[in-house]
């Protein structure tokens, strides 16, 4: 689905359509984890309890992000094989 980025004060936001809210069970006030991937210019939004930090621990999530950033070109090349 196509959404626009809007300005909210000094921040930017993307609204979540009602249909997705109904399907996902998200509600106003829920805590969410937003993972950004600068390589693919993408965001992944999950419930906080499904965040990498919660699932694997903060140290592992930091290590994974470091490896992902350091070896991004090699990972992309391997994905094309």
mmCIF file of the N, C-alpha and C atoms, coordinates in Angstrom:
data_MODEL
# 
_entry.id   MODEL 
# 
loop_
_atom_site.group_PDB 
_atom_site.id 
_atom_site.type_symbol 
_atom_site.label_atom_id 
_atom_site.label_alt_id 
_atom_site.label_comp_id 
_atom_site.label_asym_id 
_atom_site.label_entity_id 
_atom_site.label_seq_id 
_atom_site.pdbx_PDB_ins_code 
_atom_site.Cartn_x 
_atom_site.Cartn_y 
_atom_site.Cartn_z 
_atom_site.occupancy 
_atom_site.B_iso_or_equiv 
_atom_site.pdbx_formal_charge 
_atom_site.auth_seq_id 
_atom_site.auth_comp_id 
_atom_site.auth_asym_id 
_atom_site.auth_atom_id 
_atom_site.pdbx_PDB_model_num 
ATOM 1   N N  . UNK A 1 1  ? 0.834  -1.171  0.000  1.00 0.00 ? 1  UNK A N  1 
ATOM 2   C CA . UNK A 1 1  ? 0.000  0.000   0.000  1.00 0.00 ? 1  UNK A CA 1 
ATOM 3   C C  . UNK A 1 1  ? 0.881  1.237   0.000  1.00 0.00 ? 1  UNK A C  1 
ATOM 4   N N  . UNK A 1 2  ? 0.437  2.261   -0.651 1.00 0.00 ? 2  UNK A N  1 
ATOM 5   C CA . UNK A 1 2  ? 1.204  3.498   -0.784 1.00 0.00 ? 2  UNK A CA 1 
ATOM 6   C C  . UNK A 1 2  ? 0.801  4.464   0.324  1.00 0.00 ? 2  UNK A C  1 
ATOM 7   N N  . UNK A 1 3  ? 1.782  4.998   1.019  1.00 0.00 ? 3  UNK A N  1 
ATOM 8   C CA . UNK A 1 3  ? 1.555  5.973   2.080  1.00 0.00 ? 3  UNK A CA 1 
ATOM 9   C C  . UNK A 1 3  ? 2.524  7.131   1.874  1.00 0.00 ? 3  UNK A C  1 
ATOM 10  N N  . UNK A 1 4  ? 2.139  8.308   2.332  1.00 0.00 ? 4  UNK A N  1 
ATOM 11  C CA . UNK A 1 4  ? 3.012  9.479   2.267  1.00 0.00 ? 4  UNK A CA 1 
ATOM 12  C C  . UNK A 1 4  ? 3.618  9.749   3.631  1.00 0.00 ? 4  UNK A C  1 
ATOM 13  N N  . UNK A 1 5  ? 4.818  10.293  3.615  1.00 0.00 ? 5  UNK A N  1 
ATOM 14  C CA . UNK A 1 5  ? 5.457  10.752  4.845  1.00 0.00 ? 5  UNK A CA 1 
ATOM 15  C C  . UNK A 1 5  ? 4.887  12.133  5.150  1.00 0.00 ? 5  UNK A C  1 
ATOM 16  N N  . UNK A 1 6  ? 4.455  12.335  6.394  1.00 0.00 ? 6  UNK A N  1 
ATOM 17  C CA . UNK A 1 6  ? 3.901  13.623  6.802  1.00 0.00 ? 6  UNK A CA 1 
ATOM 18  C C  . UNK A 1 6  ? 4.741  14.209  7.932  1.00 0.00 ? 6  UNK A C  1 
ATOM 19  N N  . UNK A 1 7  ? 4.656  15.516  8.105  1.00 0.00 ? 7  UNK A N  1 
ATOM 20  C CA . UNK A 1 7  ? 5.385  16.183  9.179  1.00 0.00 ? 7  UNK A CA 1 
ATOM 21  C C  . UNK A 1 7  ? 4.486  16.267  10.406 1.00 0.00 ? 7  UNK A C  1 
ATOM 22  N N  . UNK A 1 8  ? 5.054  15.896  11.557 1.00 0.00 ? 8  UNK A N  1 
ATOM 23  C CA . UNK A 1 8  ? 4.365  16.009  12.844 1.00 0.00 ? 8  UNK A CA 1 
ATOM 24  C C  . UNK A 1 8  ? 5.332  16.728  13.778 1.00 0.00 ? 8  UNK A C  1 
ATOM 25  N N  . UNK A 1 9  ? 5.141  18.029  13.948 1.00 0.00 ? 9  UNK A N  1 
ATOM 26  C CA . UNK A 1 9  ? 6.092  18.817  14.731 1.00 0.00 ? 9  UNK A CA 1 
ATOM 27  C C  . UNK A 1 9  ? 7.437  18.832  14.025 1.00 0.00 ? 9  UNK A C  1 
ATOM 28  N N  . UNK A 1 10 ? 8.502  18.470  14.738 1.00 0.00 ? 10 UNK A N  1 
ATOM 29  C CA . UNK A 1 10 ? 9.838  18.404  14.145 1.00 0.00 ? 10 UNK A CA 1 
ATOM 30  C C  . UNK A 1 10 ? 10.162 17.026  13.590 1.00 0.00 ? 10 UNK A C  1 
ATOM 31  N N  . UNK A 1 11 ? 9.212  16.104  13.669 1.00 0.00 ? 11 UNK A N  1 
ATOM 32  C CA . UNK A 1 11 ? 9.436  14.727  13.223 1.00 0.00 ? 11 UNK A CA 1 
ATOM 33  C C  . UNK A 1 11 ? 8.678  14.449  11.932 1.00 0.00 ? 11 UNK A C  1 
ATOM 34  N N  . UNK A 1 12 ? 8.951  13.284  11.357 1.00 0.00 ? 12 UNK A N  1 
ATOM 35  C CA . UNK A 1 12 ? 8.204  12.793  10.206 1.00 0.00 ? 12 UNK A CA 1 
ATOM 36  C C  . UNK A 1 12 ? 7.467  11.539  10.633 1.00 0.00 ? 12 UNK A C  1 
ATOM 37  N N  . UNK A 1 13 ? 6.335  11.255  9.992  1.00 0.00 ? 13 UNK A N  1 
ATOM 38  C CA . UNK A 1 13 ? 5.528  10.095  10.371 1.00 0.00 ? 13 UNK A CA 1 
ATOM 39  C C  . UNK A 1 13 ? 4.861  9.498   9.138  1.00 0.00 ? 13 UNK A C  1 
ATOM 40  N N  . UNK A 1 14 ? 4.505  8.245   9.267  1.00 0.00 ? 14 UNK A N  1 
ATOM 41  C CA . UNK A 1 14 ? 3.710  7.548   8.258  1.00 0.00 ? 14 UNK A CA 1 
ATOM 42  C C  . UNK A 1 14 ? 2.484  7.016   8.984  1.00 0.00 ? 14 UNK A C  1 
ATOM 43  N N  . UNK A 1 15 ? 1.307  7.298   8.466  1.00 0.00 ? 15 UNK A N  1 
ATOM 44  C CA . UNK A 1 15 ? 0.096  6.797   9.111  1.00 0.00 ? 15 UNK A CA 1 
ATOM 45  C C  . UNK A 1 15 ? -0.113 5.333   8.741  1.00 0.00 ? 15 UNK A C  1 
ATOM 46  N N  . UNK A 1 16 ? -0.782 4.610   9.620  1.00 0.00 ? 16 UNK A N  1 
ATOM 47  C CA . UNK A 1 16 ? -1.083 3.198   9.392  1.00 0.00 ? 16 UNK A CA 1 
ATOM 48  C C  . UNK A 1 16 ? -2.573 3.094   9.088  1.00 0.00 ? 16 UNK A C  1 
ATOM 49  N N  . UNK A 1 17 ? -2.933 2.616   7.895  1.00 0.00 ? 17 UNK A N  1 
ATOM 50  C CA . UNK A 1 17 ? -4.346 2.534   7.519  1.00 0.00 ? 17 UNK A CA 1 
ATOM 51  C C  . UNK A 1 17 ? -5.144 1.623   8.456  1.00 0.00 ? 17 UNK A C  1 
ATOM 52  N N  . UNK A 1 18 ? -6.422 1.954   8.632  1.00 0.00 ? 18 UNK A N  1 
ATOM 53  C CA . UNK A 1 18 ? -7.299 1.217   9.530  1.00 0.00 ? 18 UNK A CA 1 
ATOM 54  C C  . UNK A 1 18 ? -7.343 -0.265  9.187  1.00 0.00 ? 18 UNK A C  1 
ATOM 55  N N  . UNK A 1 19 ? -7.364 -0.605  7.908  1.00 0.00 ? 19 UNK A N  1 
ATOM 56  C CA . UNK A 1 19 ? -7.421 -2.018  7.513  1.00 0.00 ? 19 UNK A CA 1 
ATOM 57  C C  . UNK A 1 19 ? -6.228 -2.784  8.096  1.00 0.00 ? 19 UNK A C  1 
ATOM 58  N N  . UNK A 1 20 ? -5.035 -2.199  8.013  1.00 0.00 ? 20 UNK A N  1 
ATOM 59  C CA . UNK A 1 20 ? -3.855 -2.865  8.555  1.00 0.00 ? 20 UNK A CA 1 
ATOM 60  C C  . UNK A 1 20 ? -3.917 -2.933  10.074 1.00 0.00 ? 20 UNK A C  1 
ATOM 61  N N  . UNK A 1 21 ? -4.407 -1.873  10.702 1.00 0.00 ? 21 UNK A N  1 
ATOM 62  C CA . UNK A 1 21 ? -4.560 -1.869  12.165 1.00 0.00 ? 21 UNK A CA 1 
ATOM 63  C C  . UNK A 1 21 ? -5.466 -3.021  12.584 1.00 0.00 ? 21 UNK A C  1 
ATOM 64  N N  . UNK A 1 22 ? -6.587 -3.169  11.881 1.00 0.00 ? 22 UNK A N  1 
ATOM 65  C CA . UNK A 1 22 ? -7.527 -4.250  12.196 1.00 0.00 ? 22 UNK A CA 1 
ATOM 66  C C  . UNK A 1 22 ? -6.880 -5.622  12.011 1.00 0.00 ? 22 UNK A C  1 
ATOM 67  N N  . UNK A 1 23 ? -6.104 -5.789  10.935 1.00 0.00 ? 23 UNK A N  1 
ATOM 68  C CA . UNK A 1 23 ? -5.468 -7.083  10.642 1.00 0.00 ? 23 UNK A CA 1 
ATOM 69  C C  . UNK A 1 23 ? -4.324 -7.394  11.604 1.00 0.00 ? 23 UNK A C  1 
ATOM 70  N N  . UNK A 1 24 ? -3.570 -6.371  11.998 1.00 0.00 ? 24 UNK A N  1 
ATOM 71  C CA . UNK A 1 24 ? -2.372 -6.592  12.820 1.00 0.00 ? 24 UNK A CA 1 
ATOM 72  C C  . UNK A 1 24 ? -2.670 -6.629  14.313 1.00 0.00 ? 24 UNK A C  1 
ATOM 73  N N  . UNK A 1 25 ? -3.752 -5.979  14.704 1.00 0.00 ? 25 UNK A N  1 
ATOM 74  C CA . UNK A 1 25 ? -4.058 -5.905  16.129 1.00 0.00 ? 25 UNK A CA 1 
ATOM 75  C C  . UNK A 1 25 ? -3.331 -4.783  16.845 1.00 0.00 ? 25 UNK A C  1 
ATOM 76  N N  . UNK A 1 26 ? -2.599 -3.938  16.108 1.00 0.00 ? 26 UNK A N  1 
ATOM 77  C CA . UNK A 1 26 ? -1.949 -2.787  16.724 1.00 0.00 ? 26 UNK A CA 1 
ATOM 78  C C  . UNK A 1 26 ? -3.017 -1.835  17.248 1.00 0.00 ? 26 UNK A C  1 
ATOM 79  N N  . UNK A 1 27 ? -2.677 -1.078  18.286 1.00 0.00 ? 27 UNK A N  1 
ATOM 80  C CA . UNK A 1 27 ? -3.597 -0.089  18.840 1.00 0.00 ? 27 UNK A CA 1 
ATOM 81  C C  . UNK A 1 27 ? -2.808 1.149   19.251 1.00 0.00 ? 27 UNK A C  1 
ATOM 82  N N  . UNK A 1 28 ? -3.493 2.268   19.339 1.00 0.00 ? 28 UNK A N  1 
ATOM 83  C CA . UNK A 1 28 ? -2.855 3.503   19.788 1.00 0.00 ? 28 UNK A CA 1 
ATOM 84  C C  . UNK A 1 28 ? -2.219 3.265   21.156 1.00 0.00 ? 28 UNK A C  1 
ATOM 85  N N  . UNK A 1 29 ? -0.988 3.715   21.307 1.00 0.00 ? 29 UNK A N  1 
ATOM 86  C CA . UNK A 1 29 ? -0.282 3.547   22.572 1.00 0.00 ? 29 UNK A CA 1 
ATOM 87  C C  . UNK A 1 29 ? 0.603  2.314   22.631 1.00 0.00 ? 29 UNK A C  1 
ATOM 88  N N  . UNK A 1 30 ? 0.479  1.401   21.648 1.00 0.00 ? 30 UNK A N  1 
ATOM 89  C CA . UNK A 1 30 ? 1.342  0.213   21.620 1.00 0.00 ? 30 UNK A CA 1 
ATOM 90  C C  . UNK A 1 30 ? 2.797  0.633   21.435 1.00 0.00 ? 30 UNK A C  1 
ATOM 91  N N  . UNK A 1 31 ? 3.720  -0.112  22.025 1.00 0.00 ? 31 UNK A N  1 
ATOM 92  C CA . UNK A 1 31 ? 5.148  0.105   21.804 1.00 0.00 ? 31 UNK A CA 1 
ATOM 93  C C  . UNK A 1 31 ? 5.583  -0.773  20.645 1.00 0.00 ? 31 UNK A C  1 
ATOM 94  N N  . UNK A 1 32 ? 6.250  -0.164  19.679 1.00 0.00 ? 32 UNK A N  1 
ATOM 95  C CA . UNK A 1 32 ? 6.702  -0.882  18.496 1.00 0.00 ? 32 UNK A CA 1 
ATOM 96  C C  . UNK A 1 32 ? 8.209  -0.731  18.358 1.00 0.00 ? 32 UNK A C  1 
ATOM 97  N N  . UNK A 1 33 ? 8.830  -1.674  17.658 1.00 0.00 ? 33 UNK A N  1 
ATOM 98  C CA . UNK A 1 33 ? 10.255 -1.611  17.353 1.00 0.00 ? 33 UNK A CA 1 
ATOM 99  C C  . UNK A 1 33 ? 10.382 -1.290  15.871 1.00 0.00 ? 33 UNK A C  1 
ATOM 100 N N  . UNK A 1 34 ? 11.160 -0.265  15.539 1.00 0.00 ? 34 UNK A N  1 
ATOM 101 C CA . UNK A 1 34 ? 11.375 0.113   14.148 1.00 0.00 ? 34 UNK A CA 1 
ATOM 102 C C  . UNK A 1 34 ? 12.829 -0.182  13.806 1.00 0.00 ? 34 UNK A C  1 
ATOM 103 N N  . UNK A 1 35 ? 13.025 -1.118  12.889 1.00 0.00 ? 35 UNK A N  1 
ATOM 104 C CA . UNK A 1 35 ? 14.364 -1.483  12.425 1.00 0.00 ? 35 UNK A CA 1 
ATOM 105 C C  . UNK A 1 35 ? 14.551 -0.845  11.060 1.00 0.00 ? 35 UNK A C  1 
ATOM 106 N N  . UNK A 1 36 ? 15.627 -0.088  10.897 1.00 0.00 ? 36 UNK A N  1 
ATOM 107 C CA . UNK A 1 36 ? 15.890 0.539   9.602  1.00 0.00 ? 36 UNK A CA 1 
ATOM 108 C C  . UNK A 1 36 ? 17.065 -0.146  8.927  1.00 0.00 ? 36 UNK A C  1 
ATOM 109 N N  . UNK A 1 37 ? 16.995 -0.225  7.618  1.00 0.00 ? 37 UNK A N  1 
ATOM 110 C CA . UNK A 1 37 ? 18.067 -0.798  6.820  1.00 0.00 ? 37 UNK A CA 1 
ATOM 111 C C  . UNK A 1 37 ? 18.475 0.247   5.790  1.00 0.00 ? 37 UNK A C  1 
ATOM 112 N N  . UNK A 1 38 ? 19.559 0.992   6.052  1.00 0.00 ? 38 UNK A N  1 
ATOM 113 C CA . UNK A 1 38 ? 19.977 2.042   5.122  1.00 0.00 ? 38 UNK A CA 1 
ATOM 114 C C  . UNK A 1 38 ? 20.355 1.502   3.744  1.00 0.00 ? 38 UNK A C  1 
ATOM 115 N N  . UNK A 1 39 ? 20.832 0.271   3.680  1.00 0.00 ? 39 UNK A N  1 
ATOM 116 C CA . UNK A 1 39 ? 21.233 -0.311  2.404  1.00 0.00 ? 39 UNK A CA 1 
ATOM 117 C C  . UNK A 1 39 ? 20.045 -0.435  1.463  1.00 0.00 ? 39 UNK A C  1 
ATOM 118 N N  . UNK A 1 40 ? 18.925 -0.909  1.986  1.00 0.00 ? 40 UNK A N  1 
ATOM 119 C CA . UNK A 1 40 ? 17.731 -1.083  1.151  1.00 0.00 ? 40 UNK A CA 1 
ATOM 120 C C  . UNK A 1 40 ? 16.742 0.068   1.308  1.00 0.00 ? 40 UNK A C  1 
ATOM 121 N N  . UNK A 1 41 ? 17.093 1.052   2.145  1.00 0.00 ? 41 UNK A N  1 
ATOM 122 C CA . UNK A 1 41 ? 16.217 2.194   2.430  1.00 0.00 ? 41 UNK A CA 1 
ATOM 123 C C  . UNK A 1 41 ? 14.826 1.713   2.829  1.00 0.00 ? 41 UNK A C  1 
ATOM 124 N N  . UNK A 1 42 ? 14.795 0.792   3.797  1.00 0.00 ? 42 UNK A N  1 
ATOM 125 C CA . UNK A 1 42 ? 13.521 0.217   4.220  1.00 0.00 ? 42 UNK A CA 1 
ATOM 126 C C  . UNK A 1 42 ? 13.389 0.230   5.739  1.00 0.00 ? 42 UNK A C  1 
ATOM 127 N N  . UNK A 1 43 ? 12.156 0.113   6.195  1.00 0.00 ? 43 UNK A N  1 
ATOM 128 C CA . UNK A 1 43 ? 11.832 0.033   7.616  1.00 0.00 ? 43 UNK A CA 1 
ATOM 129 C C  . UNK A 1 43 ? 11.042 -1.241  7.861  1.00 0.00 ? 43 UNK A C  1 
ATOM 130 N N  . UNK A 1 44 ? 11.276 -1.851  9.002  1.00 0.00 ? 44 UNK A N  1 
ATOM 131 C CA . UNK A 1 44 ? 10.489 -3.000  9.441  1.00 0.00 ? 44 UNK A CA 1 
ATOM 132 C C  . UNK A 1 44 ? 9.944  -2.643  10.813 1.00 0.00 ? 44 UNK A C  1 
ATOM 133 N N  . UNK A 1 45 ? 8.626  -2.691  10.955 1.00 0.00 ? 45 UNK A N  1 
ATOM 134 C CA . UNK A 1 45 ? 7.975  -2.334  12.214 1.00 0.00 ? 45 UNK A CA 1 
ATOM 135 C C  . UNK A 1 45 ? 7.353  -3.586  12.808 1.00 0.00 ? 45 UNK A C  1 
ATOM 136 N N  . UNK A 1 46 ? 7.743  -3.911  14.045 1.00 0.00 ? 46 UNK A N  1 
ATOM 137 C CA . UNK A 1 46 ? 7.215  -5.103  14.709 1.00 0.00 ? 46 UNK A CA 1 
ATOM 138 C C  . UNK A 1 46 ? 6.783  -4.747  16.128 1.00 0.00 ? 46 UNK A C  1 
ATOM 139 N N  . UNK A 1 47 ? 5.917  -5.570  16.717 1.00 0.00 ? 47 UNK A N  1 
ATOM 140 C CA . UNK A 1 47 ? 5.610  -5.362  18.132 1.00 0.00 ? 47 UNK A CA 1 
ATOM 141 C C  . UNK A 1 47 ? 6.904  -5.442  18.937 1.00 0.00 ? 47 UNK A C  1 
ATOM 142 N N  . UNK A 1 48 ? 6.995  -4.684  20.002 1.00 0.00 ? 48 UNK A N  1 
ATOM 143 C CA . UNK A 1 48 ? 8.224  -4.620  20.792 1.00 0.00 ? 48 UNK A CA 1 
ATOM 144 C C  . UNK A 1 48 ? 8.682  -6.000  21.245 1.00 0.00 ? 48 UNK A C  1 
ATOM 145 N N  . UNK A 1 49 ? 7.742  -6.875  21.602 1.00 0.00 ? 49 UNK A N  1 
ATOM 146 C CA . UNK A 1 49 ? 8.136  -8.211  22.075 1.00 0.00 ? 49 UNK A CA 1 
ATOM 147 C C  . UNK A 1 49 ? 8.747  -9.066  20.964 1.00 0.00 ? 49 UNK A C  1 
ATOM 148 N N  . UNK A 1 50 ? 8.604  -8.655  19.691 1.00 0.00 ? 50 UNK A N  1 
ATOM 149 C CA . UNK A 1 50 ? 9.208  -9.387  18.578 1.00 0.00 ? 50 UNK A CA 1 
ATOM 150 C C  . UNK A 1 50 ? 10.461 -8.698  18.052 1.00 0.00 ? 50 UNK A C  1 
ATOM 151 N N  . UNK A 1 51 ? 10.966 -7.697  18.775 1.00 0.00 ? 51 UNK A N  1 
ATOM 152 C CA . UNK A 1 51 ? 12.148 -6.988  18.317 1.00 0.00 ? 51 UNK A CA 1 
ATOM 153 C C  . UNK A 1 51 ? 13.371 -7.890  18.465 1.00 0.00 ? 51 UNK A C  1 
ATOM 154 N N  . UNK A 1 52 ? 14.396 -7.669  17.636 1.00 0.00 ? 52 UNK A N  1 
ATOM 155 C CA . UNK A 1 52 ? 15.616 -8.476  17.769 1.00 0.00 ? 52 UNK A CA 1 
ATOM 156 C C  . UNK A 1 52 ? 16.208 -8.421  19.174 1.00 0.00 ? 52 UNK A C  1 
ATOM 157 N N  . UNK A 1 53 ? 16.150 -7.236  19.821 1.00 0.00 ? 53 UNK A N  1 
ATOM 158 C CA . UNK A 1 53 ? 16.694 -7.117  21.167 1.00 0.00 ? 53 UNK A CA 1 
ATOM 159 C C  . UNK A 1 53 ? 15.939 -8.012  22.138 1.00 0.00 ? 53 UNK A C  1 
ATOM 160 N N  . UNK A 1 54 ? 14.624 -8.070  22.005 1.00 0.00 ? 54 UNK A N  1 
ATOM 161 C CA . UNK A 1 54 ? 13.817 -8.890  22.903 1.00 0.00 ? 54 UNK A CA 1 
ATOM 162 C C  . UNK A 1 54 ? 13.987 -10.373 22.595 1.00 0.00 ? 54 UNK A C  1 
ATOM 163 N N  . UNK A 1 55 ? 14.085 -10.717 21.300 1.00 0.00 ? 55 UNK A N  1 
ATOM 164 C CA . UNK A 1 55 ? 14.158 -12.125 20.918 1.00 0.00 ? 55 UNK A CA 1 
ATOM 165 C C  . UNK A 1 55 ? 15.541 -12.725 21.149 1.00 0.00 ? 55 UNK A C  1 
ATOM 166 N N  . UNK A 1 56 ? 16.595 -11.937 20.873 1.00 0.00 ? 56 UNK A N  1 
ATOM 167 C CA . UNK A 1 56 ? 17.950 -12.491 20.906 1.00 0.00 ? 56 UNK A CA 1 
ATOM 168 C C  . UNK A 1 56 ? 18.854 -11.843 21.941 1.00 0.00 ? 56 UNK A C  1 
ATOM 169 N N  . UNK A 1 57 ? 18.440 -10.745 22.526 1.00 0.00 ? 57 UNK A N  1 
ATOM 170 C CA . UNK A 1 57 ? 19.287 -10.024 23.462 1.00 0.00 ? 57 UNK A CA 1 
ATOM 171 C C  . UNK A 1 57 ? 19.956 -8.842  22.782 1.00 0.00 ? 57 UNK A C  1 
ATOM 172 N N  . UNK A 1 58 ? 20.237 -7.826  23.541 1.00 0.00 ? 58 UNK A N  1 
ATOM 173 C CA . UNK A 1 58 ? 20.800 -6.588  23.010 1.00 0.00 ? 58 UNK A CA 1 
ATOM 174 C C  . UNK A 1 58 ? 22.175 -6.807  22.401 1.00 0.00 ? 58 UNK A C  1 
ATOM 175 N N  . UNK A 1 59 ? 23.026 -7.609  23.046 1.00 0.00 ? 59 UNK A N  1 
ATOM 176 C CA . UNK A 1 59 ? 24.377 -7.842  22.526 1.00 0.00 ? 59 UNK A CA 1 
ATOM 177 C C  . UNK A 1 59 ? 24.339 -8.507  21.162 1.00 0.00 ? 59 UNK A C  1 
ATOM 178 N N  . UNK A 1 60 ? 23.488 -9.532  21.002 1.00 0.00 ? 60 UNK A N  1 
ATOM 179 C CA . UNK A 1 60 ? 23.399 -10.222 19.720 1.00 0.00 ? 60 UNK A CA 1 
ATOM 180 C C  . UNK A 1 60 ? 22.850 -9.292  18.645 1.00 0.00 ? 60 UNK A C  1 
ATOM 181 N N  . UNK A 1 61 ? 21.830 -8.513  18.973 1.00 0.00 ? 61 UNK A N  1 
ATOM 182 C CA . UNK A 1 61 ? 21.237 -7.592  18.000 1.00 0.00 ? 61 UNK A CA 1 
ATOM 183 C C  . UNK A 1 61 ? 22.276 -6.568  17.542 1.00 0.00 ? 61 UNK A C  1 
ATOM 184 N N  . UNK A 1 62 ? 23.091 -6.056  18.469 1.00 0.00 ? 62 UNK A N  1 
ATOM 185 C CA . UNK A 1 62 ? 24.146 -5.106  18.113 1.00 0.00 ? 62 UNK A CA 1 
ATOM 186 C C  . UNK A 1 62 ? 25.181 -5.781  17.219 1.00 0.00 ? 62 UNK A C  1 
ATOM 187 N N  . UNK A 1 63 ? 25.598 -6.993  17.576 1.00 0.00 ? 63 UNK A N  1 
ATOM 188 C CA . UNK A 1 63 ? 26.567 -7.736  16.777 1.00 0.00 ? 63 UNK A CA 1 
ATOM 189 C C  . UNK A 1 63 ? 26.029 -7.971  15.372 1.00 0.00 ? 63 UNK A C  1 
ATOM 190 N N  . UNK A 1 64 ? 24.767 -8.383  15.275 1.00 0.00 ? 64 UNK A N  1 
ATOM 191 C CA . UNK A 1 64 ? 24.163 -8.657  13.975 1.00 0.00 ? 64 UNK A CA 1 
ATOM 192 C C  . UNK A 1 64 ? 24.116 -7.398  13.118 1.00 0.00 ? 64 UNK A C  1 
ATOM 193 N N  . UNK A 1 65 ? 23.738 -6.269  13.700 1.00 0.00 ? 65 UNK A N  1 
ATOM 194 C CA . UNK A 1 65 ? 23.684 -5.011  12.954 1.00 0.00 ? 65 UNK A CA 1 
ATOM 195 C C  . UNK A 1 65 ? 25.074 -4.604  12.476 1.00 0.00 ? 65 UNK A C  1 
ATOM 196 N N  . UNK A 1 66 ? 26.091 -4.821  13.305 1.00 0.00 ? 66 UNK A N  1 
ATOM 197 C CA . UNK A 1 66 ? 27.466 -4.495  12.936 1.00 0.00 ? 66 UNK A CA 1 
ATOM 198 C C  . UNK A 1 66 ? 27.935 -5.352  11.769 1.00 0.00 ? 66 UNK A C  1 
ATOM 199 N N  . UNK A 1 67 ? 27.688 -6.653  11.845 1.00 0.00 ? 67 UNK A N  1 
ATOM 200 C CA . UNK A 1 67 ? 28.076 -7.575  10.768 1.00 0.00 ? 67 UNK A CA 1 
ATOM 201 C C  . UNK A 1 67 ? 27.325 -7.239  9.490  1.00 0.00 ? 67 UNK A C  1 
ATOM 202 N N  . UNK A 1 68 ? 26.028 -6.962  9.631  1.00 0.00 ? 68 UNK A N  1 
ATOM 203 C CA . UNK A 1 68 ? 25.199 -6.630  8.474  1.00 0.00 ? 68 UNK A CA 1 
ATOM 204 C C  . UNK A 1 68 ? 25.747 -5.402  7.755  1.00 0.00 ? 68 UNK A C  1 
ATOM 205 N N  . UNK A 1 69 ? 26.142 -4.386  8.517  1.00 0.00 ? 69 UNK A N  1 
ATOM 206 C CA . UNK A 1 69 ? 26.676 -3.160  7.930  1.00 0.00 ? 69 UNK A CA 1 
ATOM 207 C C  . UNK A 1 69 ? 28.051 -3.401  7.304  1.00 0.00 ? 69 UNK A C  1 
ATOM 208 N N  . UNK A 1 70 ? 28.912 -4.102  8.033  1.00 0.00 ? 70 UNK A N  1 
ATOM 209 C CA . UNK A 1 70 ? 30.290 -4.316  7.579  1.00 0.00 ? 70 UNK A CA 1 
ATOM 210 C C  . UNK A 1 70 ? 30.350 -5.159  6.308  1.00 0.00 ? 70 UNK A C  1 
ATOM 211 N N  . UNK A 1 71 ? 29.515 -6.196  6.226  1.00 0.00 ? 71 UNK A N  1 
ATOM 212 C CA . UNK A 1 71 ? 29.595 -7.137  5.116  1.00 0.00 ? 71 UNK A CA 1 
ATOM 213 C C  . UNK A 1 71 ? 28.443 -7.012  4.124  1.00 0.00 ? 71 UNK A C  1 
ATOM 214 N N  . UNK A 1 72 ? 27.753 -5.867  4.113  1.00 0.00 ? 72 UNK A N  1 
ATOM 215 C CA . UNK A 1 72 ? 26.598 -5.685  3.227  1.00 0.00 ? 72 UNK A CA 1 
ATOM 216 C C  . UNK A 1 72 ? 26.920 -5.977  1.758  1.00 0.00 ? 72 UNK A C  1 
ATOM 217 N N  . UNK A 1 73 ? 28.031 -5.476  1.195  1.00 0.00 ? 73 UNK A N  1 
ATOM 218 C CA . UNK A 1 73 ? 28.317 -5.779  -0.214 1.00 0.00 ? 73 UNK A CA 1 
ATOM 219 C C  . UNK A 1 73 ? 28.496 -7.283  -0.471 1.00 0.00 ? 73 UNK A C  1 
ATOM 220 N N  . UNK A 1 74 ? 29.204 -7.961  0.400  1.00 0.00 ? 74 UNK A N  1 
ATOM 221 C CA . UNK A 1 74 ? 29.415 -9.404  0.225  1.00 0.00 ? 74 UNK A CA 1 
ATOM 222 C C  . UNK A 1 74 ? 28.097 -10.164 0.351  1.00 0.00 ? 74 UNK A C  1 
ATOM 223 N N  . UNK A 1 75 ? 27.260 -9.755  1.288  1.00 0.00 ? 75 UNK A N  1 
ATOM 224 C CA . UNK A 1 75 ? 25.961 -10.416 1.471  1.00 0.00 ? 75 UNK A CA 1 
ATOM 225 C C  . UNK A 1 75 ? 25.099 -10.226 0.224  1.00 0.00 ? 75 UNK A C  1 
ATOM 226 N N  . UNK A 1 76 ? 25.114 -9.011  -0.353 1.00 0.00 ? 76 UNK A N  1 
ATOM 227 C CA . UNK A 1 76 ? 24.344 -8.762  -1.583 1.00 0.00 ? 76 UNK A CA 1 
ATOM 228 C C  . UNK A 1 76 ? 24.858 -9.631  -2.727 1.00 0.00 ? 76 UNK A C  1 
ATOM 229 N N  . UNK A 1 77 ? 26.186 -9.763  -2.854 1.00 0.00 ? 77 UNK A N  1 
ATOM 230 C CA . UNK A 1 77 ? 26.753 -10.597 -3.917 1.00 0.00 ? 77 UNK A CA 1 
ATOM 231 C C  . UNK A 1 77 ? 26.374 -12.055 -3.722 1.00 0.00 ? 77 UNK A C  1 
ATOM 232 N N  . UNK A 1 78 ? 26.436 -12.542 -2.503 1.00 0.00 ? 78 UNK A N  1 
ATOM 233 C CA . UNK A 1 78 ? 26.055 -13.927 -2.229 1.00 0.00 ? 78 UNK A CA 1 
ATOM 234 C C  . UNK A 1 78 ? 24.580 -14.169 -2.532 1.00 0.00 ? 78 UNK A C  1 
ATOM 235 N N  . UNK A 1 79 ? 23.754 -13.178 -2.300 1.00 0.00 ? 79 UNK A N  1 
ATOM 236 C CA . UNK A 1 79 ? 22.317 -13.324 -2.553 1.00 0.00 ? 79 UNK A CA 1 
ATOM 237 C C  . UNK A 1 79 ? 22.022 -13.474 -4.038 1.00 0.00 ? 79 UNK A C  1 
ATOM 238 N N  . UNK A 1 80 ? 22.936 -13.017 -4.895 1.00 0.00 ? 80 UNK A N  1 
ATOM 239 C CA . UNK A 1 80 ? 22.723 -13.097 -6.341 1.00 0.00 ? 80 UNK A CA 1 
ATOM 240 C C  . UNK A 1 80 ? 23.190 -14.418 -6.934 1.00 0.00 ? 80 UNK A C  1 
ATOM 241 N N  . UNK A 1 81 ? 23.858 -15.242 -6.150 1.00 0.00 ? 81 UNK A N  1 
ATOM 242 C CA . UNK A 1 81 ? 24.370 -16.528 -6.655 1.00 0.00 ? 81 UNK A CA 1 
ATOM 243 C C  . UNK A 1 81 ? 23.236 -17.506 -6.831 1.00 0.00 ? 81 UNK A C  1 
# 
